[in-house]
Amino acid sequence: MSNISDILQGEYESEYGNEYDLSVQKQFSKPKIYTASGNLKKRWYVYFSYRDPKTNTLKR
């Protein structure tokens, strides 16, 4: 018969095991908006990074 500790440990591993797997790399970053500190006379733009398949590094 399992005790409550074993049951909780199994549930924790199955629920959160893949969430914090650091071997899986993100393919894209979240988009960010450059607002020029609210200055409407300057150019605003959206930027993000993506993973280059050849070098496996994030590029903007």
All heavy atoms as TSV, in Angstrom:
chain	resi	resn	atom	element	x	y	z
A	1	MET	N	N	0.842	-1.183	0.000
A	1	MET	CA	C	0.000	0.000	0.000
A	1	MET	C	C	0.890	1.250	0.000
A	1	MET	O	O	1.831	1.339	0.764
A	1	MET	CB	C	-0.895	-0.040	1.234
A	1	MET	CG	C	-1.827	1.128	1.331
A	1	MET	SD	S	-2.847	0.952	2.791
A	1	MET	CE	C	-4.388	1.393	2.111
A	2	SER	N	N	0.605	2.176	-0.874
A	2	SER	CA	C	1.388	3.403	-0.978
A	2	SER	C	C	0.987	4.384	0.111
A	2	SER	O	O	-0.161	4.432	0.524
A	2	SER	CB	C	1.147	4.079	-2.326
A	2	SER	OG	O	1.532	3.249	-3.367
A	3	ASN	N	N	1.960	5.148	0.525
A	3	ASN	CA	C	1.609	6.191	1.483
A	3	ASN	C	C	1.374	7.503	0.728
A	3	ASN	O	O	1.631	7.616	-0.467
A	3	ASN	CB	C	2.672	6.336	2.580
A	3	ASN	CG	C	4.021	6.747	2.030
A	3	ASN	OD1	O	4.124	7.232	0.918
A	3	ASN	ND2	N	5.051	6.547	2.827
A	4	ILE	N	N	0.892	8.504	1.398
A	4	ILE	CA	C	0.503	9.762	0.766
A	4	ILE	C	C	1.700	10.477	0.133
A	4	ILE	O	O	1.574	11.129	-0.890
A	4	ILE	CB	C	-0.237	10.677	1.777
A	4	ILE	CG1	C	-0.863	11.886	1.085
A	4	ILE	CG2	C	0.692	11.143	2.862
A	4	ILE	CD1	C	-2.036	11.547	0.255
A	5	SER	N	N	2.870	10.308	0.715
A	5	SER	CA	C	4.079	10.939	0.168
A	5	SER	C	C	4.398	10.406	-1.231
A	5	SER	O	O	4.735	11.162	-2.135
A	5	SER	CB	C	5.249	10.702	1.113
A	5	SER	OG	O	6.424	11.210	0.559
A	6	ASP	N	N	4.297	9.094	-1.402
A	6	ASP	CA	C	4.565	8.484	-2.710
A	6	ASP	C	C	3.544	8.940	-3.750
A	6	ASP	O	O	3.887	9.201	-4.904
A	6	ASP	CB	C	4.549	6.966	-2.609
A	6	ASP	CG	C	5.712	6.420	-1.797
A	6	ASP	OD1	O	6.731	7.132	-1.681
A	6	ASP	OD2	O	5.586	5.289	-1.281
A	7	ILE	N	N	2.301	9.037	-3.355
A	7	ILE	CA	C	1.243	9.467	-4.273
A	7	ILE	C	C	1.475	10.908	-4.717
A	7	ILE	O	O	1.411	11.234	-5.899
A	7	ILE	CB	C	-0.140	9.307	-3.623
A	7	ILE	CG1	C	-0.437	7.826	-3.401
A	7	ILE	CG2	C	-1.215	9.965	-4.482
A	7	ILE	CD1	C	-1.668	7.563	-2.564
A	8	LEU	N	N	1.771	11.782	-3.750
A	8	LEU	CA	C	2.009	13.192	-4.087
A	8	LEU	C	C	3.248	13.365	-4.952
A	8	LEU	O	O	3.266	14.177	-5.876
A	8	LEU	CB	C	2.126	14.024	-2.816
A	8	LEU	CG	C	0.843	14.205	-2.027
A	8	LEU	CD1	C	1.116	14.960	-0.743
A	8	LEU	CD2	C	-0.208	14.904	-2.856
A	9	GLN	N	N	4.293	12.612	-4.686
A	9	GLN	CA	C	5.514	12.704	-5.479
A	9	GLN	C	C	5.234	12.287	-6.927
A	9	GLN	O	O	5.695	12.921	-7.865
A	9	GLN	CB	C	6.613	11.822	-4.875
A	9	GLN	CG	C	7.931	11.920	-5.587
A	9	GLN	CD	C	8.570	13.280	-5.478
A	9	GLN	OE1	O	8.358	14.007	-4.520
A	9	GLN	NE2	N	9.346	13.638	-6.462
A	10	GLY	N	N	4.475	11.235	-7.116
A	10	GLY	CA	C	4.135	10.787	-8.465
A	10	GLY	C	C	3.293	11.805	-9.213
A	10	GLY	O	O	3.499	12.054	-10.403
A	11	GLU	N	N	2.347	12.417	-8.539
A	11	GLU	CA	C	1.509	13.447	-9.161
A	11	GLU	C	C	2.338	14.664	-9.541
A	11	GLU	O	O	2.164	15.256	-10.597
A	11	GLU	CB	C	0.377	13.853	-8.219
A	11	GLU	CG	C	-0.705	12.829	-8.094
A	11	GLU	CD	C	-1.429	12.578	-9.404
A	11	GLU	OE1	O	-1.709	13.545	-10.122
A	11	GLU	OE2	O	-1.693	11.409	-9.714
A	12	TYR	N	N	3.241	15.065	-8.673
A	12	TYR	CA	C	4.092	16.225	-8.938
A	12	TYR	C	C	4.969	15.989	-10.165
A	12	TYR	O	O	5.086	16.830	-11.035
A	12	TYR	CB	C	4.960	16.526	-7.717
A	12	TYR	CG	C	5.933	17.657	-7.934
A	12	TYR	CD1	C	5.516	18.975	-7.854
A	12	TYR	CD2	C	7.263	17.407	-8.232
A	12	TYR	CE1	C	6.387	20.013	-8.060
A	12	TYR	CE2	C	8.152	18.436	-8.434
A	12	TYR	CZ	C	7.715	19.740	-8.341
A	12	TYR	OH	O	8.592	20.762	-8.559
A	13	GLU	N	N	5.570	14.822	-10.242
A	13	GLU	CA	C	6.449	14.507	-11.369
A	13	GLU	C	C	5.683	14.451	-12.679
A	13	GLU	O	O	6.161	14.933	-13.704
A	13	GLU	CB	C	7.168	13.191	-11.111
A	13	GLU	CG	C	8.230	13.296	-10.049
A	13	GLU	CD	C	8.847	11.956	-9.712
A	13	GLU	OE1	O	8.432	10.935	-10.301
A	13	GLU	OE2	O	9.732	11.937	-8.852
A	14	SER	N	N	4.489	13.886	-12.672
A	14	SER	CA	C	3.739	13.786	-13.920
A	14	SER	C	C	3.186	15.140	-14.353
A	14	SER	O	O	3.110	15.434	-15.541
A	14	SER	CB	C	2.602	12.777	-13.783
A	14	SER	OG	O	1.643	13.240	-12.857
A	15	GLU	N	N	2.822	15.999	-13.416
A	15	GLU	CA	C	2.227	17.293	-13.743
A	15	GLU	C	C	3.272	18.309	-14.184
A	15	GLU	O	O	3.089	19.042	-15.136
A	15	GLU	CB	C	1.462	17.826	-12.533
A	15	GLU	CG	C	0.764	19.149	-12.780
A	15	GLU	CD	C	-0.413	19.033	-13.719
A	15	GLU	OE1	O	-0.987	17.941	-13.823
A	15	GLU	OE2	O	-0.760	20.044	-14.351
A	16	TYR	N	N	4.393	18.365	-13.471
A	16	TYR	CA	C	5.369	19.426	-13.706
A	16	TYR	C	C	6.672	18.937	-14.324
A	16	TYR	O	O	7.574	19.725	-14.526
A	16	TYR	CB	C	5.673	20.133	-12.384
A	16	TYR	CG	C	4.451	20.808	-11.811
A	16	TYR	CD1	C	3.797	20.285	-10.712
A	16	TYR	CD2	C	3.950	21.956	-12.398
A	16	TYR	CE1	C	2.676	20.889	-10.195
A	16	TYR	CE2	C	2.813	22.564	-11.893
A	16	TYR	CZ	C	2.197	22.031	-10.790
A	16	TYR	OH	O	1.077	22.635	-10.301
A	17	GLY	N	N	6.773	17.705	-14.618
A	17	GLY	CA	C	8.015	17.158	-15.159
A	17	GLY	C	C	8.432	17.802	-16.465
A	17	GLY	O	O	9.593	18.158	-16.653
A	18	ASN	N	N	7.511	17.995	-17.372
A	18	ASN	CA	C	7.845	18.565	-18.674
A	18	ASN	C	C	7.878	20.090	-18.671
A	18	ASN	O	O	8.462	20.693	-19.558
A	18	ASN	CB	C	6.847	18.088	-19.731
A	18	ASN	CG	C	6.949	16.603	-19.947
A	18	ASN	OD1	O	7.998	16.018	-19.748
A	18	ASN	ND2	N	5.853	15.991	-20.346
A	19	GLU	N	N	7.245	20.721	-17.709
A	19	GLU	CA	C	7.193	22.184	-17.666
A	19	GLU	C	C	8.568	22.792	-17.457
A	19	GLU	O	O	8.866	23.854	-17.966
A	19	GLU	CB	C	6.258	22.647	-16.545
A	19	GLU	CG	C	4.815	22.389	-16.831
A	19	GLU	CD	C	4.282	23.224	-17.976
A	19	GLU	OE1	O	4.695	24.388	-18.092
A	19	GLU	OE2	O	3.473	22.700	-18.749
A	20	TYR	N	N	9.406	22.135	-16.699
A	20	TYR	CA	C	10.696	22.715	-16.344
A	20	TYR	C	C	11.850	21.954	-16.968
A	20	TYR	O	O	12.960	21.970	-16.460
A	20	TYR	CB	C	10.840	22.750	-14.819
A	20	TYR	CG	C	9.747	23.567	-14.192
A	20	TYR	CD1	C	8.703	22.969	-13.511
A	20	TYR	CD2	C	9.742	24.944	-14.317
A	20	TYR	CE1	C	7.687	23.719	-12.958
A	20	TYR	CE2	C	8.728	25.705	-13.777
A	20	TYR	CZ	C	7.708	25.079	-13.089
A	20	TYR	OH	O	6.704	25.839	-12.559
A	21	ASP	N	N	11.600	21.318	-18.074
A	21	ASP	CA	C	12.643	20.595	-18.787
A	21	ASP	C	C	13.496	21.604	-19.543
A	21	ASP	O	O	13.069	22.176	-20.541
A	21	ASP	CB	C	12.017	19.583	-19.748
A	21	ASP	CG	C	13.052	18.713	-20.416
A	21	ASP	OD1	O	14.234	18.773	-20.019
A	21	ASP	OD2	O	12.675	17.976	-21.339
A	22	LEU	N	N	14.713	21.853	-19.074
A	22	LEU	CA	C	15.573	22.876	-19.673
A	22	LEU	C	C	16.260	22.403	-20.943
A	22	LEU	O	O	16.891	23.196	-21.627
A	22	LEU	CB	C	16.614	23.343	-18.649
A	22	LEU	CG	C	16.025	24.003	-17.407
A	22	LEU	CD1	C	17.145	24.380	-16.451
A	22	LEU	CD2	C	15.207	25.219	-17.771
A	23	SER	N	N	16.139	21.120	-21.275
A	23	SER	CA	C	16.756	20.640	-22.501
A	23	SER	C	C	15.959	21.064	-23.732
A	23	SER	O	O	16.488	21.078	-24.832
A	23	SER	CB	C	16.904	19.120	-22.464
A	23	SER	OG	O	15.627	18.511	-22.459
A	24	VAL	N	N	14.696	21.433	-23.544
A	24	VAL	CA	C	13.869	21.908	-24.649
A	24	VAL	C	C	14.102	23.408	-24.799
A	24	VAL	O	O	13.861	24.171	-23.881
A	24	VAL	CB	C	12.375	21.620	-24.385
A	24	VAL	CG1	C	11.523	22.179	-25.498
A	24	VAL	CG2	C	12.139	20.143	-24.223
A	25	GLN	N	N	14.598	23.822	-25.954
A	25	GLN	CA	C	14.906	25.227	-26.174
A	25	GLN	C	C	13.747	25.913	-26.875
A	25	GLN	O	O	13.100	25.331	-27.742
A	25	GLN	CB	C	16.161	25.365	-27.016
A	25	GLN	CG	C	17.387	24.809	-26.337
A	25	GLN	CD	C	18.611	24.919	-27.206
A	25	GLN	OE1	O	18.505	24.950	-28.425
A	25	GLN	NE2	N	19.761	24.952	-26.590
A	26	LYS	N	N	13.527	27.165	-26.522
A	26	LYS	CA	C	12.470	27.936	-27.163
A	26	LYS	C	C	12.881	28.275	-28.592
A	26	LYS	O	O	14.025	28.592	-28.855
A	26	LYS	CB	C	12.214	29.225	-26.397
A	26	LYS	CG	C	11.661	29.002	-25.016
A	26	LYS	CD	C	11.394	30.326	-24.352
A	26	LYS	CE	C	10.834	30.113	-22.967
A	26	LYS	NZ	N	10.593	31.378	-22.285
A	27	GLN	N	N	11.930	28.198	-29.502
A	27	GLN	CA	C	12.207	28.521	-30.899
A	27	GLN	C	C	12.034	30.010	-31.178
A	27	GLN	O	O	12.630	30.532	-32.111
A	27	GLN	CB	C	11.286	27.705	-31.816
A	27	GLN	CG	C	11.504	26.210	-31.720
A	27	GLN	CD	C	12.901	25.791	-32.100
A	27	GLN	OE1	O	13.441	26.276	-33.079
A	27	GLN	NE2	N	13.487	24.912	-31.328
A	28	PHE	N	N	11.212	30.683	-30.398
A	28	PHE	CA	C	10.955	32.112	-30.567
A	28	PHE	C	C	10.893	32.778	-29.208
A	28	PHE	O	O	10.498	32.160	-28.231
A	28	PHE	CB	C	9.607	32.343	-31.271
A	28	PHE	CG	C	9.533	31.754	-32.638
A	28	PHE	CD1	C	9.004	30.496	-32.830
A	28	PHE	CD2	C	10.000	32.454	-33.731
A	28	PHE	CE1	C	8.933	29.941	-34.100
A	28	PHE	CE2	C	9.947	31.911	-35.000
A	28	PHE	CZ	C	9.413	30.659	-35.180
A	29	SER	N	N	11.234	34.071	-29.157
A	29	SER	CA	C	11.036	34.843	-27.935
A	29	SER	C	C	9.691	35.544	-28.026
A	29	SER	O	O	9.076	35.615	-29.096
A	29	SER	CB	C	12.150	35.874	-27.769
A	29	SER	OG	O	12.042	36.880	-28.755
A	30	LYS	N	N	9.237	36.089	-26.916
A	30	LYS	CA	C	7.998	36.853	-26.933
A	30	LYS	C	C	8.235	38.171	-27.661
A	30	LYS	O	O	9.282	38.791	-27.480
A	30	LYS	CB	C	7.524	37.131	-25.519
A	30	LYS	CG	C	7.070	35.901	-24.785
A	30	LYS	CD	C	6.541	36.255	-23.427
A	30	LYS	CE	C	6.058	35.008	-22.703
A	30	LYS	NZ	N	5.525	35.331	-21.384
A	31	PRO	N	N	7.294	38.614	-28.478
A	31	PRO	CA	C	7.451	39.903	-29.157
A	31	PRO	C	C	7.477	41.051	-28.154
A	31	PRO	O	O	6.756	41.036	-27.162
A	31	PRO	CB	C	6.220	40.004	-30.053
A	31	PRO	CG	C	5.595	38.676	-30.063
A	31	PRO	CD	C	6.082	37.927	-28.879
A	32	LYS	N	N	8.332	42.029	-28.414
A	32	LYS	CA	C	8.450	43.201	-27.555
A	32	LYS	C	C	8.261	44.445	-28.405
A	32	LYS	O	O	8.563	44.450	-29.587
A	32	LYS	CB	C	9.812	43.219	-26.879
A	32	LYS	CG	C	10.039	42.017	-25.989
A	32	LYS	CD	C	11.423	41.993	-25.442
A	32	LYS	CE	C	11.617	40.683	-24.689
A	32	LYS	NZ	N	12.997	40.351	-24.537
A	33	ILE	N	N	7.765	45.496	-27.793
A	33	ILE	CA	C	7.517	46.742	-28.511
A	33	ILE	C	C	8.485	47.804	-28.019
A	33	ILE	O	O	8.562	48.059	-26.813
A	33	ILE	CB	C	6.071	47.225	-28.316
A	33	ILE	CG1	C	5.092	46.174	-28.837
A	33	ILE	CG2	C	5.845	48.559	-29.007
A	33	ILE	CD1	C	3.649	46.486	-28.545
A	34	TYR	N	N	9.234	48.397	-28.928
A	34	TYR	CA	C	10.087	49.535	-28.611
A	34	TYR	C	C	9.258	50.782	-28.845
A	34	TYR	O	O	8.815	51.050	-29.957
A	34	TYR	CB	C	11.327	49.547	-29.497
A	34	TYR	CG	C	12.168	50.776	-29.299
A	34	TYR	CD1	C	12.943	50.918	-28.165
A	34	TYR	CD2	C	12.166	51.795	-30.235
A	34	TYR	CE1	C	13.710	52.048	-27.967
A	34	TYR	CE2	C	12.929	52.932	-30.041
A	34	TYR	CZ	C	13.694	53.049	-28.902
A	34	TYR	OH	O	14.441	54.171	-28.712
A	35	THR	N	N	9.027	51.547	-27.777
A	35	THR	CA	C	8.118	52.697	-27.862
A	35	THR	C	C	8.831	54.033	-27.851
A	35	THR	O	O	8.176	55.065	-27.838
A	35	THR	CB	C	7.128	52.674	-26.697
A	35	THR	OG1	O	7.874	52.758	-25.483
A	35	THR	CG2	C	6.297	51.406	-26.702
A	36	ALA	N	N	10.174	54.054	-27.827
A	36	ALA	CA	C	10.946	55.293	-27.785
A	36	ALA	C	C	10.528	56.150	-26.597
A	36	ALA	O	O	10.444	57.370	-26.697
A	36	ALA	CB	C	10.824	56.058	-29.090
A	37	SER	N	N	10.236	55.516	-25.490
A	37	SER	CA	C	9.817	56.190	-24.247
A	37	SER	C	C	8.604	57.093	-24.457
A	37	SER	O	O	8.493	58.151	-23.858
A	37	SER	CB	C	10.980	56.984	-23.660
A	37	SER	OG	O	12.060	56.134	-23.360
A	38	GLY	N	N	7.709	56.694	-25.326
A	38	GLY	CA	C	6.480	57.442	-25.557
A	38	GLY	C	C	6.619	58.600	-26.526
A	38	GLY	O	O	5.650	59.322	-26.763
A	39	ASN	N	N	7.784	58.808	-27.114
A	39	ASN	CA	C	8.001	59.901	-28.059
A	39	ASN	C	C	7.391	59.531	-29.413
A	39	ASN	O	O	7.860	58.630	-30.098
A	39	ASN	CB	C	9.496	60.175	-28.209
A	39	ASN	CG	C	9.792	61.406	-29.017
A	39	ASN	OD1	O	8.916	61.971	-29.671
A	39	ASN	ND2	N	11.039	61.831	-28.978
A	40	LEU	N	N	6.337	60.245	-29.811
A	40	LEU	CA	C	5.647	59.931	-31.063
A	40	LEU	C	C	6.412	60.386	-32.297
A	40	LEU	O	O	6.106	59.982	-33.412
A	40	LEU	CB	C	4.258	60.561	-31.063
A	40	LEU	CG	C	3.305	59.998	-29.992
A	40	LEU	CD1	C	1.981	60.762	-30.033
A	40	LEU	CD2	C	3.078	58.531	-30.183
A	41	LYS	N	N	7.425	61.213	-32.140
A	41	LYS	CA	C	8.218	61.674	-33.283
A	41	LYS	C	C	9.270	60.651	-33.690
A	41	LYS	O	O	9.789	60.709	-34.791
A	41	LYS	CB	C	8.890	63.004	-32.958
A	41	LYS	CG	C	7.876	64.123	-32.806
A	41	LYS	CD	C	8.560	65.430	-32.579
A	41	LYS	CE	C	7.507	66.529	-32.458
A	41	LYS	NZ	N	8.108	67.843	-32.355
A	42	LYS	N	N	9.584	59.722	-32.781
A	42	LYS	CA	C	10.558	58.681	-33.102
A	42	LYS	C	C	9.836	57.433	-33.580
A	42	LYS	O	O	8.650	57.245	-33.338
A	42	LYS	CB	C	11.409	58.355	-31.869
A	42	LYS	CG	C	12.328	59.484	-31.481
A	42	LYS	CD	C	13.249	59.036	-30.382
A	42	LYS	CE	C	14.212	60.162	-30.036
A	42	LYS	NZ	N	15.116	59.750	-28.969
A	43	ARG	N	N	10.560	56.586	-34.256
A	43	ARG	CA	C	9.996	55.364	-34.822
A	43	ARG	C	C	9.745	54.322	-33.730
A	43	ARG	O	O	10.584	54.098	-32.884
A	43	ARG	CB	C	10.967	54.789	-35.844
A	43	ARG	CG	C	10.432	53.604	-36.604
A	43	ARG	CD	C	11.406	53.173	-37.628
A	43	ARG	NE	N	11.590	54.258	-38.571
A	43	ARG	CZ	C	11.653	54.100	-39.873
A	43	ARG	NH1	N	11.587	52.908	-40.382
A	43	ARG	NH2	N	11.808	55.130	-40.661
A	44	TRP	N	N	8.603	53.683	-33.769
A	44	TRP	CA	C	8.253	52.579	-32.875
A	44	TRP	C	C	8.336	51.291	-33.684
A	44	TRP	O	O	8.066	51.286	-34.880
A	44	TRP	CB	C	6.837	52.741	-32.357
A	44	TRP	CG	C	6.625	53.874	-31.413
A	44	TRP	CD1	C	7.284	55.063	-31.386
A	44	TRP	CD2	C	5.676	53.926	-30.371
A	44	TRP	NE1	N	6.803	55.852	-30.391
A	44	TRP	CE2	C	5.802	55.181	-29.746
A	44	TRP	CE3	C	4.726	53.054	-29.893
A	44	TRP	CZ2	C	5.030	55.562	-28.676
A	44	TRP	CZ3	C	3.944	53.439	-28.829
A	44	TRP	CH2	C	4.102	54.676	-28.221
A	45	TYR	N	N	8.710	50.197	-33.061
A	45	TYR	CA	C	8.738	48.936	-33.785
A	45	TYR	C	C	8.582	47.761	-32.839
A	45	TYR	O	O	8.740	47.891	-31.635
A	45	TYR	CB	C	10.004	48.786	-34.628
A	45	TYR	CG	C	11.301	48.910	-33.873
A	45	TYR	CD1	C	11.912	47.803	-33.324
A	45	TYR	CD2	C	11.934	50.150	-33.739
A	45	TYR	CE1	C	13.102	47.905	-32.637
A	45	TYR	CE2	C	13.125	50.264	-33.067
A	45	TYR	CZ	C	13.702	49.130	-32.521
A	45	TYR	OH	O	14.879	49.260	-31.850
A	46	VAL	N	N	8.266	46.615	-33.431
A	46	VAL	CA	C	8.126	45.355	-32.705
A	46	VAL	C	C	9.332	44.496	-33.060
A	46	VAL	O	O	9.731	44.434	-34.209
A	46	VAL	CB	C	6.829	44.620	-33.117
A	46	VAL	CG1	C	6.738	43.269	-32.437
A	46	VAL	CG2	C	5.619	45.474	-32.819
A	47	TYR	N	N	9.920	43.857	-32.057
A	47	TYR	CA	C	11.044	42.976	-32.327
A	47	TYR	C	C	10.898	41.675	-31.549
A	47	TYR	O	O	10.213	41.619	-30.536
A	47	TYR	CB	C	12.383	43.653	-32.028
A	47	TYR	CG	C	12.598	44.065	-30.595
A	47	TYR	CD1	C	13.276	43.237	-29.723
A	47	TYR	CD2	C	12.144	45.293	-30.116
A	47	TYR	CE1	C	13.494	43.601	-28.412
A	47	TYR	CE2	C	12.358	45.669	-28.814
A	47	TYR	CZ	C	13.035	44.818	-27.959
A	47	TYR	OH	O	13.244	45.190	-26.663
A	48	PHE	N	N	11.528	40.634	-32.070
A	48	PHE	CA	C	11.533	39.319	-31.434
A	48	PHE	C	C	12.760	38.570	-31.923
A	48	PHE	O	O	13.438	39.008	-32.850
A	48	PHE	CB	C	10.255	38.540	-31.743
A	48	PHE	CG	C	10.129	38.132	-33.173
A	48	PHE	CD1	C	10.508	36.866	-33.574
A	48	PHE	CD2	C	9.627	39.007	-34.119
A	48	PHE	CE1	C	10.394	36.479	-34.901
A	48	PHE	CE2	C	9.505	38.633	-35.438
A	48	PHE	CZ	C	9.893	37.368	-35.830
A	49	SER	N	N	13.047	37.451	-31.307
A	49	SER	CA	C	14.173	36.613	-31.715
A	49	SER	C	C	13.657	35.245	-32.144
A	49	SER	O	O	12.616	34.800	-31.697
A	49	SER	CB	C	15.148	36.435	-30.551
A	49	SER	OG	O	15.683	37.672	-30.159
A	50	TYR	N	N	14.397	34.606	-33.019
A	50	TYR	CA	C	14.062	33.248	-33.473
A	50	TYR	C	C	15.326	32.407	-33.443
A	50	TYR	O	O	16.440	32.929	-33.490
A	50	TYR	CB	C	13.461	33.257	-34.876
A	50	TYR	CG	C	14.454	33.664	-35.943
A	50	TYR	CD1	C	15.156	32.701	-36.661
A	50	TYR	CD2	C	14.704	34.995	-36.225
A	50	TYR	CE1	C	16.077	33.056	-37.626
A	50	TYR	CE2	C	15.619	35.370	-37.184
A	50	TYR	CZ	C	16.302	34.400	-37.881
A	50	TYR	OH	O	17.225	34.754	-38.823
A	51	ARG	N	N	15.169	31.116	-33.324
A	51	ARG	CA	C	16.317	30.220	-33.282
A	51	ARG	C	C	16.739	29.864	-34.703
A	51	ARG	O	O	15.973	29.320	-35.485
A	51	ARG	CB	C	15.980	28.953	-32.503
A	51	ARG	CG	C	17.194	28.089	-32.272
A	51	ARG	CD	C	17.046	27.144	-31.117
A	51	ARG	NE	N	16.674	27.768	-29.875
A	51	ARG	CZ	C	17.517	28.391	-29.044
A	51	ARG	NH1	N	18.783	28.490	-29.345
A	51	ARG	NH2	N	17.091	28.906	-27.923
A	52	ASP	N	N	17.991	30.185	-35.038
A	52	ASP	CA	C	18.558	29.869	-36.347
A	52	ASP	C	C	18.880	28.374	-36.385
A	52	ASP	O	O	19.624	27.877	-35.545
A	52	ASP	CB	C	19.823	30.688	-36.568
A	52	ASP	CG	C	20.429	30.478	-37.937
A	52	ASP	OD1	O	19.809	29.814	-38.780
A	52	ASP	OD2	O	21.536	30.998	-38.165
A	53	PRO	N	N	18.323	27.634	-37.339
A	53	PRO	CA	C	18.542	26.185	-37.369
A	53	PRO	C	C	19.999	25.794	-37.646
A	53	PRO	O	O	20.449	24.745	-37.219
A	53	PRO	CB	C	17.629	25.678	-38.482
A	53	PRO	CG	C	17.055	26.851	-39.148
A	53	PRO	CD	C	17.399	28.069	-38.368
A	54	LYS	N	N	20.744	26.642	-38.330
A	54	LYS	CA	C	22.144	26.310	-38.658
A	54	LYS	C	C	23.059	26.480	-37.456
A	54	LYS	O	O	23.905	25.640	-37.190
A	54	LYS	CB	C	22.637	27.181	-39.795
A	54	LYS	CG	C	21.952	26.876	-41.117
A	54	LYS	CD	C	22.464	27.753	-42.207
A	54	LYS	CE	C	21.709	27.481	-43.494
A	54	LYS	NZ	N	22.104	28.400	-44.554
A	55	THR	N	N	22.915	27.565	-36.723
A	55	THR	CA	C	23.810	27.843	-35.594
A	55	THR	C	C	23.189	27.514	-34.246
A	55	THR	O	O	23.887	27.489	-33.235
A	55	THR	CB	C	24.209	29.331	-35.588
A	55	THR	OG1	O	23.035	30.130	-35.414
A	55	THR	CG2	C	24.929	29.705	-36.872
A	56	ASN	N	N	21.887	27.290	-34.215
A	56	ASN	CA	C	21.138	26.972	-32.987
A	56	ASN	C	C	21.228	28.087	-31.951
A	56	ASN	O	O	21.201	27.845	-30.760
A	56	ASN	CB	C	21.617	25.642	-32.400
A	56	ASN	CG	C	20.564	25.022	-31.525
A	56	ASN	OD1	O	19.380	25.232	-31.738
A	56	ASN	ND2	N	20.986	24.244	-30.559
A	57	THR	N	N	21.360	29.334	-32.410
A	57	THR	CA	C	21.373	30.489	-31.512
A	57	THR	C	C	20.190	31.394	-31.841
A	57	THR	O	O	19.648	31.343	-32.958
A	57	THR	CB	C	22.662	31.313	-31.654
A	57	THR	OG1	O	22.785	31.749	-33.002
A	57	THR	CG2	C	23.879	30.490	-31.290
A	58	LEU	N	N	19.791	32.195	-30.868
A	58	LEU	CA	C	18.694	33.141	-31.105
A	58	LEU	C	C	19.219	34.338	-31.874
A	58	LEU	O	O	20.263	34.890	-31.559
A	58	LEU	CB	C	18.089	33.596	-29.780
A	58	LEU	CG	C	17.256	32.566	-29.041
A	58	LEU	CD1	C	16.795	33.116	-27.708
A	58	LEU	CD2	C	16.051	32.147	-29.848
A	59	LYS	N	N	18.477	34.737	-32.888
A	59	LYS	CA	C	18.828	35.907	-33.695
A	59	LYS	C	C	17.654	36.838	-33.729
A	59	LYS	O	O	16.505	36.407	-33.755
A	59	LYS	CB	C	19.206	35.497	-35.121
A	59	LYS	CG	C	20.488	34.741	-35.196
A	59	LYS	CD	C	20.929	34.593	-36.613
A	59	LYS	CE	C	22.297	33.927	-36.636
A	59	LYS	NZ	N	22.823	33.840	-37.981
A	60	ARG	N	N	17.905	38.112	-33.753
A	60	ARG	CA	C	16.862	39.118	-33.786
A	60	ARG	C	C	16.475	39.408	-35.216
A	60	ARG	O	O	17.217	39.423	-36.120
A	60	ARG	CB	C	17.365	40.395	-33.135
A	60	ARG	CG	C	16.224	41.206	-32.573
A	60	ARG	CD	C	16.742	42.363	-31.843
A	60	ARG	NE	N	16.730	42.023	-30.425
A	60	ARG	CZ	C	17.011	42.882	-29.488
A	60	ARG	NH1	N	17.396	44.074	-29.780
A	60	ARG	NH2	N	16.946	42.529	-28.251
